[in-house]
């Protein structure tokens, strides 16, 4: 073992206990001799970081324990030697359901709206149709899956140099899947509304025979010999994979090792992230739909920026098997589409237990596109409509916020016109920001190999310019006790949010930091425009309330045309 490797392991070892090792020549000397020893000076530095104050006697006792045979440090080498990688989940499983709350039961059903669509006169019009419309054309044999696949592959090749939304085309897979769909449909075998519809996967979903790069330099050539459950289920539904789409490096932002993914409405802007490629490709008519993931905003944010419908399901609804892990207790997978009902169709295809991800719930999904929206109990987040204060240093941001608020006030009127009674609603005032380090601590564990092997800084240069290196390193100074305490506070917050929601089915508004911690579902749809780019209207639901928020969004879209507009490239 080299001296440098000893140094890295020693730093990681004591950092994970909250024991600082910088500016400690005695510790470095011990490392050089391959015999690390904890000192009083280390304990003193560590307790300052952790906000503790041990007496000299307590420090001496702690010193004896940490350097003794029963030291917790003894097991660290064995843990690292186990080669846990990114795909081994913790034994502790997060459950978003507060104690005593019933989980929905019953049978699932799917009753899409009656779509009346005619074959467009141009390929451009065809490319921008929602998946619900494309599916109807395929079912009627007005267009073949191979024809759609050639159209979308051509558009991906044409516009990716502008948008930088493709990490790799999956042309061979797409050609074979589309040919099979043609043959099955011609023979009278129709798998359902996604049969023959081309789609794109965020490049953290493993697909055999393709690279799965996670958008990050250390993994540019990575191949994973498995198929993600989401890919398997969409393949079983007859969908056609045409591309692995860009994501921010290790699921942060819209910058990856190839470029910065662009917003098709304004290519001077980034696409937001981390589901940057799925958002841009869907908005630009380069795929029929896409799959994104969210840990703390990575579906909703790019759906907002790109003006598409993005659904973040309840935690535990869609299998993460075969997907990169960022935060085991917060990661969710969901569809990014051109309409709310598209999201319902795709969600129905990918949801449910698979025997591989042990966080999943077997909960019914009942979709009826014709259901009376007046049955829903809906609130609106009072704070989302409060007057926005001036901020001269961020005038552009304030102008967009005010435009979004104006558009959303108009949306409230549209929803009221549907016969929905809206009641003001307040989320509880809880310290959710204080426990945001749950995400960064879990992500540091998920990518521990990068920290130990010294590969983090390869992501810091343009175009990635990733903030993960500092995040992963700083997360090692979070004491294990505080991580557990944060999750205990999380339970209290979950209970407070559940109590505040009461018997509401949904509320109009969003709090990404809070509801990603509690596991609640959310959908974003375009609610208008400001200076030529979309603004978003967001609906947050009760746990397992995907059908209700999608119905509300679908009803809104039946009375508006924001989602029918598309960018000109």
Secondary structure, 3 states (H helix, E strand, C coil): CCHHHHHHHHHHHHHCCCCCCCCCHHHHHHHHCCCCCCCHHHHHHHHHHHCCCCCHHHHHHHHHHHHCCCCHHHHHHHHHHCCCCCCCCCCCCCCCCCCCCCCCCCCCEEECCCCCCCCCCCHHHHHCCCHHHHHHHHHCCCCCHHHHHHHHHHHHHHHHHHHCCEEEECHHHHHHHHHHHHHHHHCCCCCCCCCCCEEEEECCECCCCCECCCCCHHHCCCECCCCCHHHHHHHHCCCEEEEEECCCCCCCCCECCCCECEECCEEEEECCCCCHHHHHHHHCCCCCEEEEEECCCCCHHHHHHHCCEEEECCCCCECCCCECCCCCCCCEEEEEECCHHHHHHHHHHHECCCCCCCCCCCCCCEEECCCCHHHCCEEEEHHHHCCCCCCHHHHHHHHHHHHHHHHHHHHHHHHHHCCCCEEEECCCCCCHHHHCHHHHHHHHHHCHHHHHHCCHHHHCCCCCCCCHHHHHHHHCCCCHHHHHHHHHHHHHHHHHHHHHHCCCCEEECCCHHHHHHHCCCEEEEEEEEECCEEEEEEEEECCCCHHHHHHHHHHHHHCCCHHHCCCCC
